[in-house]
Amino acid sequence: MRMYDLIEKKKRGQHLSEDEIRYIISGYLEDTIPDYQMAAFLMAVYFQGMSKEEIFALTDVMVKSGDVISLDHISGIKVDKHSTGGVGDKTSIVLLPLMAASGMKASKMSGRGLGHTGGTIDKLESIPGFNTSLTNKEMTTFVNSIGFAINGQTPNLVPADKKLYALRDVTATVDHLALIASSIMSKKLASGADYILLDVKIGSGAFVKNIEEGIELSKIMIDIGDSFNKQVATVLSNMDEPLGEAVGNSLEIIESVETLKGKGPKSLTNLCLVLNGVLMYLTGLQNTIEEGVIASKRILRSGAPWEKFVQFVKAQNGDVKAITYTSLLDKASKVIPVTSESAGYVGSINAEAIGKAALLAGAGRETKEDKIDPSAGIICKKHVGDSVKEGELVAIIHTNKEETKAIEDLVLSAYHIQSNQASKIPSVFGVVTKEGYIPIEGLEN
């Protein structure tokens, strides 16, 4: 085989065999196929697409490019959850304790933030002493005893995807559904769970811009799961504004604690309840999604998820006192109010701009080597549909940076104030299962 011929073949929209796809991915991973040829191939895929069989083959090759984790040593219902990423997305920190209190087990690997979206590992490490470098034995012990554990990503888990994604990121080929689906599913399949729930973000702050695209992506990922004998479902959730109020590491831990105690923002609480309800349905713990959501509300009110979270933090060497009394977490030296320059209603919030403002404040990193400030971030006090008076508070910046005007300007520019009232955006649009798309109206609080 020659890479030139395979690029030509895909450029003309022809079908690639499993052996040809294996040749391409293996060659790229082994550096026998250079970046410029792989970039050409990715662009050919971007314009010509891939058949279902090609997507299955690509996913399989990527799964087998590194370690494949076995969870046979973990008893019970083994689940995994993944989000396509968003601003203020701290769902794992709330959802996993809720899942554990509902009778499910999750051995979760999470990543660090890069750019304007935050990473679960960074957020957890804002808790003093918290350990995200667990051994396999520790992971197994904690998952079996508590119901879940969260660890940093294993270096050799799907290395083909890591290398391919880095190239997609600089060649404008990230936002292709076949490539997104194979990237996400290869990591989830290699992680070993029997049931996989995917939180697909929809909106201006996400890769997927509309519900139709979200349904299409979901169907591809469900089909991939089916071909690997895994049960998969997706939840389509809103990323037209930041999730909850807090964007930043210790700020999001504080908001997660409040949510686990039943006092969190409605959007975050609703999303976690729906995600858990879908998982309870998918795993057979409840007969319908609606029954799953109702059961999830009852479990959250019981206080059991908060108790699970405390056990989790203690097991992973985190300072339990710092989550019990969140005022002990790192605080920024500057707390700067951002006020509206006009009266009206919040018509939209640019989630990406808020994420970038948090990065400028110190909450994110532009390169993997950058250090983050756990105390930095943004609190969004006004949301889409809210009324605003001139001079009224819309957001609060937490930072230790000397120069703050650029951060303030960016936050203010993210808020579009208009004369007419915009409709409130639901936190969840719907659910996609093997049976199809199910609108979620009526299940939110």
RODO-2510 file (C-alpha; in nm, 4 decimals, decimal comma):
residues 445
     n   res          X          Y          Z
     1     m     0,0000     0,0000     0,0000
     2     r     0,0957     0,3633    -0,0549
     3     m    -0,0456     0,6525     0,1459
     4     y    -0,0627     0,8581    -0,1749
     5     d    -0,3032     0,6062    -0,3293
     6     l    -0,5220     0,5951    -0,0204
     7     i    -0,5459     0,9765    -0,0093
     8     e    -0,6433     0,9708    -0,3771
     9     k    -0,9022     0,6997    -0,3124
    10     k    -1,0687     0,8908    -0,0274
    11     k    -1,0453     1,2190    -0,2221
    12     r    -1,2653     1,0542    -0,4885
    13     g    -1,5142     0,9385    -0,2238
    14     q    -1,4290     0,5709    -0,2464
    15     h    -1,4614     0,3221     0,0400
    16     l    -1,1507     0,2229     0,2382
    17     s    -1,1105    -0,1299     0,3714
    18     e    -1,0337    -0,2127     0,7340
    19     d    -0,6776    -0,3111     0,6334
    20     e    -0,6273     0,0222     0,4562
    21     i    -0,7487     0,2190     0,7593
    22     r    -0,5243     0,0108     0,9862
    23     y    -0,2297     0,0860     0,7543
    24     i    -0,3001     0,4616     0,7733
    25     i    -0,3414     0,4862     1,1526
    26     s    -0,0560     0,2459     1,2354
    27     g     0,1765     0,4209     0,9925
    28     y     0,0952     0,7625     1,1365
    29     l     0,1473     0,6409     1,4922
    30     e     0,4808     0,4828     1,3956
    31     d     0,5930     0,7998     1,2067
    32     t     0,6190     0,6225     0,8693
    33     i     0,3350     0,8461     0,7437
    34     p     0,4200     1,2170     0,7814
    35     d     0,1931     1,4939     0,9094
    36     y     0,1445     1,6465     0,5639
    37     q     0,0031     1,3246     0,4186
    38     m    -0,2204     1,2628     0,7198
    39     a    -0,3421     1,6239     0,6984
    40     a    -0,4338     1,5666     0,3331
    41     f    -0,6167     1,2470     0,4274
    42     l    -0,8113     1,4226     0,7063
    43     m    -0,9182     1,6971     0,4669
    44     a    -1,0339     1,4324     0,2160
    45     v    -1,2398     1,2701     0,4933
    46     y    -1,3738     1,6112     0,5943
    47     f    -1,5192     1,6685     0,2464
    48     q    -1,6045     1,3117     0,1420
    49     g    -1,7126     1,1662     0,4770
    50     m    -1,6863     0,8051     0,5930
    51     s    -1,9240     0,5116     0,5699
    52     k    -2,0503     0,3407     0,8836
    53     e    -1,8100     0,0511     0,8204
    54     e    -1,5160     0,2894     0,7832
    55     i    -1,6043     0,4666     1,1094
    56     f    -1,6270     0,1309     1,2921
    57     a    -1,2879     0,0274     1,1511
    58     l    -1,1261     0,3608     1,2413
    59     t    -1,2599     0,3398     1,5978
    60     d    -1,1430    -0,0213     1,6370
    61     v    -0,7903     0,0575     1,5169
    62     m    -0,7662     0,3557     1,7541
    63     v    -0,8952     0,1520     2,0518
    64     k    -0,6280    -0,1130     1,9851
    65     s    -0,3475     0,1439     1,9446
    66     g    -0,2823     0,1411     2,3219
    67     d    -0,4004    -0,0027     2,6521
    68     v    -0,7505    -0,1495     2,6755
    69     i    -0,8699    -0,1485     3,0358
    70     s    -1,0540    -0,4436     3,1888
    71     l    -1,3006    -0,3720     3,4673
    72     d    -1,3614    -0,7385     3,5530
    73     h    -1,2204    -0,6760     3,9016
    74     i    -1,4996    -0,4234     3,9707
    75     s    -1,8333    -0,5638     4,0809
    76     g    -2,1754    -0,4271     3,9895
    77     i    -2,3093    -0,2073     3,7094
    78     k    -2,0109    -0,0461     3,5364
    79     v    -2,0830     0,2857     3,3670
    80     d    -1,8885     0,5691     3,2075
    81     k    -1,9835     0,9249     3,1210
    82     h    -1,8257     1,1693     2,8781
    83     s    -1,8977     1,5306     2,7898
    84     t    -1,8031     1,6861     2,4574
    85     g    -1,6814     1,9821     2,6642
    86     g    -1,8055     2,3230     2,7575
    87     v    -1,7610     2,6358     2,9662
    88     g    -1,8429     2,5833     3,3337
    89     d    -1,9008     2,2112     3,2780
    90     k    -1,8500     2,0523     3,6191
    91     t    -2,1100     1,7775     3,5709
    92     s    -1,8727     1,4861     3,6495
    93     i    -1,8044     1,6253     3,9975
    94     v    -2,1776     1,6260     4,0779
    95     l    -2,2937     1,3340     3,8646
    96     l    -2,0502     1,0620     3,9765
    97     p    -2,1510     1,0826     4,3468
    98     l    -2,5159     1,0791     4,2337
    99     m    -2,4484     0,7731     4,0152
   100     a    -2,2741     0,5953     4,3026
   101     a    -2,5638     0,6707     4,5388
   102     s    -2,7974     0,5258     4,2728
   103     g    -2,6172     0,1894     4,2658
   104     m    -2,3755     0,2323     3,9735
   105     k    -1,9934     0,2053     3,9577
   106     a    -1,7646     0,4400     3,7621
   107     s    -1,3885     0,4177     3,7155
   108     k    -1,3356     0,7506     3,5399
   109     m    -1,0301     0,8990     3,3755
   110     s    -1,0440     1,2737     3,3135
   111     g    -0,8188     1,5311     3,1545
   112     r    -0,6824     1,8775     3,2174
   113     g    -0,8165     2,1921     3,0598
   114     l    -0,6564     2,3524     2,7551
   115     g    -0,7758     2,6770     2,6005
   116     h    -1,1131     2,8159     2,7108
   117     t    -1,2634     2,4915     2,8496
   118     g    -1,1709     2,3630     3,1941
   119     g    -1,0568     2,0156     3,2925
   120     t    -1,2060     1,8010     3,5706
   121     i    -0,8590     1,7140     3,7021
   122     d    -0,7658     2,0832     3,7417
   123     k    -1,0893     2,1484     3,9284
   124     l    -1,0376     1,8600     4,1700
   125     e    -0,6749     1,9595     4,2291
   126     s    -0,7956     2,2945     4,3630
   127     i    -0,8931     2,0891     4,6715
   128     p    -0,5719     2,0861     4,8841
   129     g    -0,3935     1,7498     4,8786
   130     f    -0,6267     1,5878     4,6231
   131     n    -0,4505     1,3008     4,4416
   132     t    -0,5241     1,2374     4,0741
   133     s    -0,2375     0,9900     4,0208
   134     l    -0,3883     0,6718     4,1607
   135     t    -0,2495     0,3236     4,1057
   136     n    -0,4712     0,0611     3,9411
   137     k    -0,5104    -0,1085     4,2788
   138     e    -0,6244     0,2170     4,4449
   139     m    -0,8726     0,2838     4,1638
   140     t    -1,0214    -0,0647     4,2026
   141     t    -1,0424    -0,0380     4,5815
   142     f    -1,2109     0,3037     4,5753
   143     v    -1,4590     0,2158     4,2988
   144     n    -1,5624    -0,1060     4,4755
   145     s    -1,5968     0,0588     4,8167
   146     i    -1,7288     0,4093     4,7324
   147     g    -1,8793     0,3558     4,3889
   148     f    -1,6436     0,5778     4,1870
   149     a    -1,2971     0,7260     4,1547
   150     i    -1,1505     0,9890     3,9220
   151     n    -0,7949     0,9655     3,7951
   152     g    -0,5698     1,1448     3,5461
   153     q    -0,5596     0,9982     3,1964
   154     t    -0,3298     0,7030     3,1326
   155     p    -0,0562     0,8052     2,8832
   156     n    -0,1036     0,4926     2,6720
   157     l    -0,4827     0,5039     2,6430
   158     v    -0,5684     0,5469     2,2723
   159     p    -0,2386     0,7156     2,1708
   160     a    -0,3551     0,7203     1,8074
   161     d    -0,6393     0,9552     1,9004
   162     k    -0,4075     1,1882     2,0942
   163     k    -0,1765     1,2244     1,7961
   164     l    -0,4591     1,2494     1,5436
   165     y    -0,6505     1,5063     1,7481
   166     a    -0,3444     1,7316     1,7772
   167     l    -0,3226     1,7352     1,3963
   168     r    -0,6970     1,7877     1,3506
   169     d    -0,6743     2,0832     1,5890
   170     v    -0,4318     2,2701     1,3588
   171     t    -0,5790     2,1645     1,0235
   172     a    -0,9423     2,2797     1,0760
   173     t    -1,0731     1,9215     1,0732
   174     v    -1,1955     1,8934     1,4329
   175     d    -1,5650     1,9549     1,3597
   176     h    -1,6418     1,6512     1,1427
   177     l    -1,8988     1,4129     1,2896
   178     a    -1,7254     1,0881     1,1872
   179     l    -1,3940     1,2069     1,3332
   180     i    -1,5592     1,3402     1,6512
   181     a    -1,7514     1,0126     1,6993
   182     s    -1,4501     0,7849     1,6511
   183     s    -1,2356     1,0050     1,8799
   184     i    -1,4871     1,0045     2,1664
   185     m    -1,5897     0,6399     2,1341
   186     s    -1,2350     0,5048     2,1039
   187     k    -1,1514     0,6524     2,4473
   188     k    -1,4744     0,5297     2,6066
   189     l    -1,4455     0,1783     2,4600
   190     a    -1,0845     0,1492     2,5772
   191     s    -1,1959     0,2450     2,9303
   192     g    -1,3892    -0,0791     2,9765
   193     a    -1,7390     0,0186     3,0986
   194     d    -2,0488    -0,1733     2,9838
   195     y    -2,2768     0,1327     2,9702
   196     i    -2,1692     0,4662     2,8206
   197     l    -2,3532     0,7968     2,8540
   198     l    -2,2441     1,0892     2,6379
   199     d    -2,3328     1,4508     2,7159
   200     v    -2,3351     1,6184     2,3727
   201     k    -2,3146     1,9966     2,4062
   202     i    -2,5194     2,2019     2,1576
   203     g    -2,4768     2,5724     2,0836
   204     s    -2,2379     2,8617     2,0271
   205     g    -1,9912     2,7381     2,2903
   206     a    -1,9736     2,3844     2,1453
   207     f    -1,8481     2,1972     1,8361
   208     v    -2,2062     2,0912     1,7576
   209     k    -2,4187     2,3935     1,6712
   210     n    -2,7749     2,2550     1,6461
   211     i    -2,9986     1,9706     1,7636
   212     e    -3,0133     1,8031     1,4214
   213     e    -2,6344     1,7737     1,4126
   214     g    -2,6379     1,6495     1,7727
   215     i    -2,8876     1,3734     1,6849
   216     e    -2,6767     1,2706     1,3844
   217     l    -2,3568     1,2536     1,5947
   218     s    -2,5423     1,0624     1,8669
   219     k    -2,6704     0,8004     1,6229
   220     i    -2,3176     0,7396     1,4910
   221     m    -2,1815     0,6921     1,8457
   222     i    -2,4713     0,4642     1,9463
   223     d    -2,4078     0,2520     1,6341
   224     i    -2,0360     0,2328     1,7206
   225     g    -2,1248     0,1194     2,0730
   226     d    -2,3645    -0,1398     1,9355
   227     s    -2,0925    -0,2835     1,7105
   228     f    -1,8763    -0,3292     2,0242
   229     n    -2,1667    -0,4767     2,2300
   230     k    -2,1870    -0,1668     2,4521
   231     q    -2,5064     0,0122     2,5594
   232     v    -2,4802     0,3811     2,4647
   233     a    -2,7139     0,6793     2,5010
   234     t    -2,6637     1,0530     2,4647
   235     v    -2,8112     1,3629     2,6258
   236     l    -2,8208     1,6805     2,4152
   237     s    -2,7569     1,9749     2,6476
   238     n    -2,7318     2,3501     2,6087
   239     m    -2,3998     2,5316     2,5620
   240     d    -2,5391     2,8644     2,4376
   241     e    -2,4375     3,0009     2,7773
   242     p    -2,2021     2,8747     3,0509
   243     l    -2,3371     2,5872     3,2605
   244     g    -2,4403     2,7051     3,6063
   245     e    -2,2809     3,0280     3,7295
   246     a    -1,9167     2,9451     3,8081
   247     v    -1,6346     2,9222     3,5536
   248     g    -1,2976     2,8459     3,7143
   249     n    -1,1494     2,5725     3,9285
   250     s    -1,2145     2,6293     4,3008
   251     l    -1,5226     2,8361     4,2047
   252     e    -1,6655     2,5301     4,0279
   253     i    -1,5821     2,3066     4,3244
   254     i    -1,7815     2,5437     4,5478
   255     e    -2,0748     2,5332     4,3045
   256     s    -2,0545     2,1521     4,2856
   257     v    -2,0648     2,1271     4,6651
   258     e    -2,3710     2,3534     4,6742
   259     t    -2,5385     2,1389     4,4066
   260     l    -2,4690     1,8145     4,5946
   261     k    -2,6298     1,9761     4,8985
   262     g    -2,9386     2,0587     4,6910
   263     k    -2,8674     2,4327     4,6663
   264     g    -2,6973     2,4566     4,3260
   265     p    -2,8035     2,6497     4,0146
   266     k    -3,1060     2,5089     3,8344
   267     s    -2,9292     2,4460     3,5019
   268     l    -2,6534     2,2329     3,6549
   269     t    -2,8904     2,0467     3,8882
   270     n    -3,1356     1,9689     3,6068
   271     l    -2,8653     1,8437     3,3725
   272     c    -2,7196     1,6094     3,6355
   273     l    -3,0641     1,4755     3,7262
   274     v    -3,1437     1,4017     3,3612
   275     l    -2,8028     1,2424     3,2976
   276     n    -2,8443     1,0178     3,6011
   277     g    -3,2046     0,9395     3,5075
   278     v    -3,0988     0,8301     3,1587
   279     l    -2,8252     0,6106     3,3074
   280     m    -3,0733     0,4498     3,5455
   281     y    -3,2957     0,3708     3,2462
   282     l    -3,0065     0,2497     3,0279
   283     t    -2,8805     0,0126     3,2986
   284     g    -3,2266    -0,1207     3,3832
   285     l    -3,2420     0,0321     3,7311
   286     q    -3,5594     0,2161     3,6251
   287     n    -3,8192     0,1328     3,3593
   288     t    -3,8332     0,4752     3,1938
   289     i    -3,6204     0,7893     3,1726
   290     e    -3,8914     0,9823     3,3561
   291     e    -3,8860     0,7308     3,6437
   292     g    -3,5050     0,7592     3,6449
   293     v    -3,5188     1,1387     3,6793
   294     i    -3,7798     1,1178     3,9574
   295     a    -3,5649     0,8620     4,1425
   296     s    -3,2567     1,0825     4,0922
   297     k    -3,4328     1,3814     4,2509
   298     r    -3,5224     1,1680     4,5506
   299     i    -3,1644     1,0377     4,5851
   300     l    -3,0154     1,3898     4,5618
   301     r    -3,2541     1,5144     4,8334
   302     s    -3,1523     1,2235     5,0590
   303     g    -2,8000     1,3632     5,1029
   304     a    -2,6394     1,0320     4,9981
   305     p    -2,4517     1,1836     4,6954
   306     w    -2,2919     1,4470     4,9245
   307     e    -2,1797     1,1701     5,1612
   308     k    -2,0312     0,9809     4,8622
   309     f    -1,8429     1,2946     4,7566
   310     v    -1,6943     1,3388     5,1046
   311     q    -1,5822     0,9719     5,1042
   312     f    -1,4306     1,0206     4,7568
   313     v    -1,2341     1,3333     4,8531
   314     k    -1,1061     1,1674     5,1707
   315     a    -1,0022     0,8490     4,9853
   316     q    -0,8048     1,0513     4,7283
   317     n    -0,6242     1,2459     5,0035
   318     g    -0,8175     1,5685     4,9579
   319     d    -0,8783     1,8046     5,2509
   320     v    -1,2358     1,7250     5,3589
   321     k    -1,2416     2,0392     5,5734
   322     a    -1,1922     2,2503     5,2564
   323     i    -1,5080     2,1103     5,0951
   324     t    -1,7041     2,1211     5,4204
   325     y    -1,6033     2,4860     5,4714
   326     t    -1,5411     2,6075     5,1159
   327     s    -1,4210     2,9466     5,2419
   328     l    -1,0923     2,7632     5,3098
   329     l    -1,0310     2,7124     4,9360
   330     d    -0,7928     2,9523     4,7575
   331     k    -0,9334     3,3012     4,7078
   332     a    -0,8332     3,5588     4,4470
   333     s    -0,6937     3,8909     4,5688
   334     k    -0,9232     4,0837     4,3318
   335     v    -1,3009     4,0449     4,3060
   336     i    -1,4213     4,2772     4,0309
   337     p    -1,7913     4,3443     3,9567
   338     v    -1,8948     4,3782     3,5905
   339     t    -2,2074     4,5889     3,5398
   340     s    -2,4366     4,6374     3,2415
   341     e    -2,4008     4,9542     3,0353
   342     s    -2,7666     4,9425     2,9303
   343     a    -3,1100     4,8262     3,0463
   344     g    -3,3101     4,5467     2,8885
   345     y    -3,2912     4,1689     2,8796
   346     v    -3,0037     3,9243     2,8317
   347     g    -3,0560     3,8019     2,4767
   348     s    -2,7495     3,5783     2,4596
   349     i    -2,4205     3,5068     2,6342
   350     n    -2,1132     3,4117     2,4346
   351     a    -1,9957     3,1090     2,6331
   352     e    -1,6627     3,0967     2,4496
   353     a    -1,5904     3,4617     2,5397
   354     i    -1,6626     3,3886     2,9081
   355     g    -1,4287     3,0886     2,8888
   356     k    -1,1554     3,3038     2,7327
   357     a    -1,2058     3,5705     2,9999
   358     a    -1,1602     3,3044     3,2691
   359     l    -0,8407     3,1952     3,0929
   360     l    -0,7119     3,5556     3,0934
   361     a    -0,7992     3,5789     3,4624
   362     g    -0,5679     3,2815     3,5259
   363     a    -0,8150     2,9894     3,5374
   364     g    -0,6947     2,8202     3,2174
   365     r    -0,3844     2,7386     3,0205
   366     e    -0,2897     2,8157     2,6619
   367     t    -0,0150     2,5506     2,6515
   368     k     0,0118     2,2240     2,8448
   369     e     0,3055     2,3690     3,0412
   370     d     0,1143     2,6732     3,1735
   371     k     0,0254     2,6824     3,5426
   372     i    -0,3281     2,7679     3,6413
   373     d    -0,4532     2,9803     3,9290
   374     p    -0,7136     2,7690     4,1148
   375     s    -0,8785     3,0775     4,2638
   376     a    -0,9350     3,2588     3,9316
   377     g    -1,2520     3,2606     3,7250
   378     i    -1,5839     3,4254     3,6431
   379     i    -1,9214     3,4094     3,8180
   380     c    -2,2104     3,4743     3,5765
   381     k    -2,4908     3,6371     3,7765
   382     k    -2,7270     3,7010     3,4855
   383     h    -2,8508     3,4441     3,2342
   384     v    -3,0383     3,4392     2,9039
   385     g    -3,3899     3,5789     2,9550
   386     d    -3,3060     3,7735     3,2736
   387     s    -3,3951     4,1416     3,2981
   388     v    -3,1079     4,3850     3,3534
   389     k    -3,1003     4,7466     3,4706
   390     e    -2,8316     4,9918     3,3640
   391     g    -2,5446     4,9616     3,6111
   392     e    -2,6719     4,6260     3,7450
   393     l    -2,4284     4,3425     3,8195
   394     v    -2,4050     4,0805     3,5414
   395     a    -2,0845     3,8990     3,6380
   396     i    -1,7973     3,8919     3,8883
   397     i    -1,4297     3,8411     3,7987
   398     h    -1,1962     3,6623     4,0424
   399     t    -0,8294     3,7159     3,9578
   400     n    -0,4799     3,7815     4,0881
   401     k    -0,3720     3,9548     3,7655
   402     e    -0,2492     4,3137     3,7807
   403     e    -0,4107     4,4243     3,4536
   404     t    -0,7822     4,3469     3,4416
   405     k    -0,9380     4,5819     3,1830
   406     a    -0,9106     4,3299     2,8977
   407     i    -1,0840     4,0674     3,1147
   408     e    -1,3612     4,3118     3,2100
   409     d    -1,4129     4,4166     2,8456
   410     l    -1,4320     4,0539     2,7311
   411     v    -1,6894     3,9596     2,9956
   412     l    -1,9016     4,2641     2,9134
   413     s    -1,8820     4,1904     2,5392
   414     a    -2,0085     3,8347     2,6040
   415     y    -2,3430     3,9726     2,7262
   416     h    -2,5856     4,0821     2,4522
   417     i    -2,8524     4,3063     2,6047
   418     q    -3,1680     4,3619     2,3993
   419     s    -3,5001     4,5423     2,4415
   420     n    -3,7294     4,2385     2,4118
   421     q    -3,7231     3,9426     2,6496
   422     a    -3,5575     3,6303     2,5125
   423     s    -3,6919     3,2860     2,5975
   424     k    -3,5135     3,0964     2,8720
   425     i    -3,3002     2,8211     2,7209
   426     p    -3,3568     2,4739     2,8670
   427     s    -3,0480     2,3060     3,0126
   428     v    -3,1406     1,9829     2,8297
   429     f    -3,2971     1,9511     2,4839
   430     g    -3,3462     1,5760     2,4621
   431     v    -3,2099     1,2229     2,4788
   432     v    -3,1009     0,9893     2,1984
   433     t    -3,1196     0,6135     2,2495
   434     k    -3,1350     0,3165     2,0098
   435     e    -3,5067     0,3889     1,9825
   436     g    -3,4451     0,7441     1,8560
   437     y    -3,4707     1,1032     1,9798
   438     i    -3,6808     1,1809     2,2882
   439     p    -3,7484     1,5507     2,3685
   440     i    -3,6987     1,6104     2,7401
   441     e    -3,9676     1,8770     2,7965
   442     g    -4,1494     1,8375     3,1246
   443     l    -3,8693     1,6518     3,3049
   444     e    -3,6873     1,9648     3,4238
   445     n    -3,7691     2,1298     3,7573
***
